[in-house]
């Protein structure tokens, strides 16, 4: 055990005194001023560093931070914070460095932000937005409805012309977006001519005429594209055949409905149910929608909106079948309304998928408040064959 262990006798230079001559015994000696260190230890103690004066505020921020750091032999530049822990001070010097009161008040950073638990004012509730110009959308919708109804009940041939024009414009929008966004050059001329002919053939010659016109349109697309370089031929003709089926062929079923004796009312039922389904989905989804239906395809659609579409369409279907369609019954209208809500929703999601792939919001800007013609045909096109087929099954081809 060394002499600094517990229980060792005092020795020369100790805190309590020293041993004198044998006849005098221990002689008491006054303790030195300052910290109670032994003399040898006091000689080895390093002097405390001198903290430089902190310049007045308004100077360079880096200089202020530098003035707040301690210097000297115990605190080399970059120690205790900038260097590894092995370079940190120790003993009383480290404790003085850690004590906030040991630092100048100017070196303490001021936090302008409020305390974490300070109360924050609640944000003002945001009013839901329709996302489009409702005034323009309603005006355009009413105008289109007047044109359709007038042509439908006055001269059926005029209505077929309206459908053919809508098909051609829709094809132009679709092929233009494909070329702009993907570099796909689906030939518009054979598509436009063949699409209009397809609608007329369906009205004049029935389903057989529609299928023949579809086949000839696809062949025309293949031949027309041969006049250009072969690079991209496959994707161009594939897109062309898809466009021919998606727009004019599906629209042909509207012309097939019109050939029946009560064809005008069948077309009216088809249009009313589709519009009511879209309106119900929008109204209920905007007011109560919380659960997303297909967030990766169309973030605005909700399951609550789908429920609204089904409910509105079933009620409208029961009324239309009971009062507009010859030999129709209300329960058939319930089934028809349910099918229309499902097909209209799938059609809307289908075009949303196309627009997502193309990276666009609307297919065009021709209709203020609506977008383009294709943005209005998205739910109508896949619904047309569904309504035509169910009406044939329920009440015949008439």
C-alpha positions in Angstrom: 0.0 0.0 0.0 1.5 3.4 -1.0 1.6 6.4 1.2 -1.5 8.0 -0.4 -3.8 5.1 0.6 -6.5 5.3 3.2 -5.0 5.1 6.8 -1.5 6.2 6.0 0.2 8.6 8.5 0.6 12.2 7.4 3.9 13.0 5.8 5.9 16.0 4.9 3.9 18.5 2.9 0.6 16.9 3.9 -2.6 18.9 4.5 -2.5 18.6 8.3 1.2 19.2 9.1 4.4 17.4 9.3 6.5 15.4 11.8 9.0 17.5 13.7 11.9 16.2 15.8 11.2 13.3 18.0 11.0 15.4 21.2 8.6 17.9 19.8 6.1 15.6 18.2 3.9 16.7 15.4 4.0 20.4 14.7 0.8 22.0 13.3 1.2 24.1 10.2 -1.2 26.5 8.5 -2.8 25.4 5.3 -1.9 27.4 2.2 -4.4 29.6 0.6 -6.4 28.4 -2.5 -7.4 24.9 -3.2 -6.4 22.3 -0.6 -3.8 20.5 -2.7 -0.5 19.1 -1.5 2.5 21.1 -2.4 3.8 18.7 -4.9 0.4 18.4 -6.5 0.0 22.1 -6.5 3.2 22.5 -8.4 2.0 20.1 -11.1 -1.4 21.7 -11.5 -1.9 23.5 -14.8 -3.1 27.1 -14.8 -6.7 27.6 -15.8 -7.2 29.1 -19.3 -8.1 32.7 -19.9 -11.4 33.3 -21.6 -11.0 36.1 -24.2 -13.5 38.9 -24.2 -16.6 38.3 -26.5 -17.0 41.1 -29.1 -20.2 43.0 -29.2 -23.2 41.7 -31.1 -23.5 42.6 -34.7 -20.1 41.2 -35.7 -19.4 38.2 -37.8 -21.4 35.1 -36.6 -18.4 32.8 -37.0 -16.2 35.2 -34.9 -18.9 35.2 -32.2 -18.9 31.4 -32.1 -15.1 31.4 -32.0 -15.0 33.8 -29.1 -17.3 31.5 -27.1 -14.8 28.6 -27.3 -12.2 28.3 -24.6 -8.5 28.4 -25.4 -5.3 27.6 -23.8 -3.2 24.5 -23.3 -6.1 22.5 -21.9 -8.5 23.5 -24.6 -6.8 23.4 -28.0 -8.7 24.6 -31.0 -11.5 22.2 -31.9 -11.5 20.2 -28.6 -14.7 19.2 -26.7 -17.1 19.1 -29.6 -15.0 19.4 -32.7 -12.6 16.6 -31.9 -13.0 13.0 -30.6 -13.7 12.5 -26.9 -10.1 11.6 -26.3 -9.2 15.3 -26.8 -11.7 16.6 -24.2 -10.7 18.4 -21.0 -11.0 16.6 -17.7 -11.3 17.4 -13.9 -12.5 20.7 -12.7 -11.7 22.3 -16.0 -14.1 20.0 -17.8 -16.8 20.8 -15.2 -16.3 24.5 -15.6 -16.5 24.1 -19.4 -19.8 22.2 -19.0 -21.4 24.6 -16.6 -23.6 27.1 -18.4 -22.8 29.8 -15.9 -19.1 29.6 -16.7 -19.7 30.8 -20.2 -20.3 34.4 -21.1 -24.0 35.2 -21.6 -23.3 36.4 -25.1 -22.1 32.9 -26.1 -25.4 31.3 -25.1 -27.4 30.8 -28.4 -30.8 32.5 -28.4 -33.6 30.4 -29.7 -36.2 32.5 -31.6 -38.6 29.6 -32.0 -41.4 29.1 -29.5 -41.1 26.4 -26.9 -42.2 22.9 -28.1 -45.1 22.8 -25.7 -46.3 26.3 -26.4 -49.8 26.4 -27.8 -50.1 26.9 -31.5 -53.2 28.4 -33.1 -55.3 25.8 -34.9 -55.1 26.2 -38.7 -58.2 27.6 -40.3 -60.4 24.8 -41.9 -59.8 24.5 -45.6 -62.9 24.6 -47.8 -63.3 21.8 -50.2 -62.7 22.7 -53.8 -64.5 21.2 -56.8 -61.2 21.2 -58.8 -62.9 22.7 -61.9 -64.8 25.7 -63.0 -68.3 24.5 -62.0 -70.0 27.4 -63.8 -68.3 26.7 -67.1 -68.8 22.9 -66.6 -72.6 23.3 -66.0 -73.0 25.7 -68.9 -71.2 23.4 -71.3 -73.0 20.4 -70.1 -76.4 22.0 -70.5 -75.5 23.2 -74.0 -74.3 19.7 -75.1 -77.5 18.2 -73.6 -79.7 20.6 -75.6 -77.9 19.7 -78.9 -78.1 15.9 -78.1 -81.8 15.9 -77.1 -82.8 18.1 -80.1 -81.0 16.0 -82.6 -82.2 12.7 -80.9 -85.9 13.5 -81.0 -86.1 15.6 -84.2 -84.0 13.8 -86.8 -82.2 10.6 -85.9 -79.7 11.0 -88.8 -78.6 14.3 -87.2 -77.9 12.6 -84.0 -75.8 10.0 -85.8 -73.8 12.9 -87.3 -73.3 14.3 -83.8 -71.9 10.9 -82.6 -69.6 10.7 -85.7 -68.2 14.2 -85.0 -67.6 13.4 -81.4 -65.8 10.2 -82.4 -63.5 12.0 -84.9 -62.6 14.7 -82.3 -62.0 12.1 -79.7 -59.6 10.2 -82.0 -57.8 13.4 -82.8 -57.3 14.2 -79.1 -56.1 10.6 -78.3 -53.7 10.3 -81.2 -52.3 13.8 -80.5 -51.5 13.0 -76.9 -49.9 9.7 -77.8 -47.6 11.5 -80.2 -46.8 14.3 -77.9 -46.1 12.3 -74.8 -44.9 8.9 -76.1 -43.8 9.5 -79.7 -46.4 7.1 -81.0 -47.7 8.1 -84.4 -51.1 6.3 -84.8 -52.4 7.3 -88.3 -55.3 9.7 -87.8 -56.6 9.8 -91.4 -57.7 6.1 -91.7 -58.9 6.2 -88.0 -61.1 9.3 -88.6 -62.6 8.0 -91.9 -63.0 4.5 -90.6 -64.4 5.6 -87.2 -67.1 7.8 -88.8 -68.0 4.9 -91.3 -68.2 2.5 -88.4 -70.9 4.6 -86.6 -72.9 5.0 -89.8 -72.5 1.3 -90.7 -73.8 0.3 -87.2 -76.9 2.4 -87.7 -77.6 1.3 -91.2 -76.5 -2.4 -91.3 -76.6 -3.3 -87.6 -73.9 -5.3 -85.7 -72.6 -7.0 -88.8 -72.0 -3.6 -90.5 -70.1 -2.4 -87.4 -67.8 -5.4 -87.3 -67.0 -5.2 -91.0 -66.2 -1.5 -90.7 -64.0 -2.2 -87.7 -62.0 -4.8 -89.6 -61.6 -2.5 -92.6 -60.4 0.3 -90.4 -57.8 -1.9 -88.8 -56.5 -3.0 -92.2 -56.4 0.6 -93.4 -54.3 1.5 -90.3 -51.8 -1.2 -91.2 -51.5 -0.2 -94.8 -51.4 3.6 -94.2 -48.5 3.2 -91.8 -46.4 1.4 -94.4 -45.9 4.6 -96.3 -43.5 5.8 -93.5 -40.2 4.4 -92.3 -40.4 1.0 -90.5 -39.0 2.3 -87.2 -41.8 2.2 -84.6 -44.2 0.4 -87.0 -45.4 -2.1 -84.5 -46.2 0.3 -81.7 -47.9 2.7 -84.1 -50.2 0.2 -85.7 -51.0 -1.3 -82.3 -52.0 2.0 -80.9 -54.0 2.7 -84.0 -56.0 -0.6 -83.7 -56.5 0.1 -80.0 -57.8 3.6 -80.8 -60.2 2.3 -83.4 -61.7 -0.2 -80.9 -61.7 2.2 -77.9 -63.5 5.1 -79.5 -65.5 4.5 -82.7 -66.3 0.8 -82.2 -67.7 1.3 -78.6 -69.6 4.4 -79.8 -71.3 2.2 -82.5 -73.4 0.6 -79.8 -75.2 4.0 -79.3 -76.2 3.8 -83.0 -77.4 0.2 -82.5 -79.7 1.4 -79.7 -81.1 4.0 -81.9 -82.3 1.4 -84.5 -85.0 0.1 -82.2 -88.6 1.4 -82.4 -88.1 3.2 -79.0 -84.5 3.9 -79.9 -84.6 7.5 -78.9 -85.7 6.6 -75.4 -83.1 3.8 -75.1 -80.4 6.3 -76.0 -81.9 8.8 -73.5 -81.9 6.1 -70.8 -78.3 5.3 -71.5 -77.3 9.0 -71.3 -79.4 9.8 -68.2 -78.1 6.8 -66.2 -74.4 7.6 -67.1 -74.8 11.2 -66.2 -76.7 10.4 -63.0 -74.0 7.9 -62.0 -71.2 10.4 -62.5 -73.2 13.1 -60.6 -74.0 10.8 -57.7 -70.3 9.8 -57.4 -69.2 13.4 -57.5 -71.8 14.7 -55.0 -71.4 11.9 -52.4 -67.7 11.6 -52.8 -67.1 15.4 -52.5 -69.3 15.6 -49.3 -68.6 12.3 -47.5 -65.6 10.7 -49.4 -62.8 9.6 -47.1 -61.7 6.1 -48.2 -59.8 6.1 -51.5 -61.1 3.8 -54.2 -58.0 3.5 -56.4 -55.4 6.0 -55.1 -52.7 4.9 -57.6 -55.0 5.5 -60.6 -57.4 8.3 -59.6 -56.8 9.8 -56.1 -60.0 11.8 -56.2 -62.3 8.8 -56.3 -63.6 7.3 -53.1 -65.6 4.2 -52.1 -68.2 6.6 -50.7 -68.5 8.1 -54.1 -68.9 4.7 -55.7 -71.8 4.0 -53.3 -73.4 7.3 -54.4 -73.0 6.3 -58.0 -74.6 3.0 -57.5 -77.5 4.4 -55.4 -78.3 7.3 -57.8 -78.0 5.1 -60.9 -80.3 2.3 -59.5 -83.0 4.8 -58.6 -82.8 6.5 -62.0 -82.7 3.1 -63.8 -85.9 1.9 -62.0 -87.7 5.1 -63.1 -86.4 5.0 -66.7 -87.2 1.4 -67.3 -90.7 1.8 -65.8 -91.7 5.0 -67.7 -89.5 5.3 -70.8 -88.8 1.8 -72.1 -91.5 -0.3 -73.7 -92.3 -3.4 -71.7 -89.7 -2.5 -69.1 -90.1 -3.0 -65.3 -88.6 -1.3 -62.3 -86.6 -4.3 -61.1 -84.9 -4.5 -64.5 -84.0 -0.8 -64.0 -82.4 -1.6 -60.7 -80.1 -4.1 -62.4 -79.5 -1.8 -65.3 -78.5 1.1 -62.9 -76.1 -1.1 -61.0 -74.4 -2.3 -64.2 -74.2 1.3 -65.5 -72.6 2.5 -62.3 -70.0 -0.3 -62.5 -69.2 0.2 -66.2 -69.0 4.0 -65.9 -66.7 3.8 -63.0 -64.4 1.3 -64.7 -64.4 3.5 -67.9 -63.4 6.5 -65.9 -60.6 4.6 -64.2 -59.5 3.2 -67.5 -59.0 6.6 -69.1 -57.4 7.8 -65.8 -54.9 5.0 -66.3 -54.2 6.2 -69.8 -53.7 9.8 -68.7 -51.5 8.6 -65.8 -49.3 6.8 -68.3 -49.1 9.8 -70.5 -48.5 12.2 -67.6 -51.4 14.5 -68.4 -54.5 15.7 -66.5 -56.9 16.1 -69.4 -57.0 14.8 -72.9 -57.8 18.3 -74.3 -59.1 21.8 -73.6 -62.0 22.0 -76.1 -64.7 21.9 -73.4 -64.2 24.6 -70.6 -64.7 23.0 -67.2 -64.6 19.5 -68.6 -61.3 19.2 -70.5 -61.6 17.5 -73.9 -64.2 15.4 -75.7 -62.5 12.2 -74.5 -62.8 13.4 -70.9 -66.6 13.3 -71.4 -66.6 10.0 -73.4 -64.6 8.1 -70.8 -67.6 6.8 -68.9 -70.0 6.7 -71.9 -68.0 4.5 -74.2 -67.7 1.4 -72.1 -71.2 1.8 -70.8 -72.8 1.8 -74.3 -72.3 -1.9 -75.0 -73.5 -2.8 -71.5 -76.8 -0.9 -71.8 -77.4 -2.2 -75.4 -76.9 -5.8 -74.3 -79.1 -5.6 -71.2 -81.9 -3.8 -73.0 -81.8 -6.6 -75.7 -82.0 -9.2 -73.0 -84.8 -7.5 -71.1 -87.1 -6.2 -73.8 -85.6 -7.4 -77.1 -83.9 -5.6 -80.0 -87.2 -3.9 -80.9 
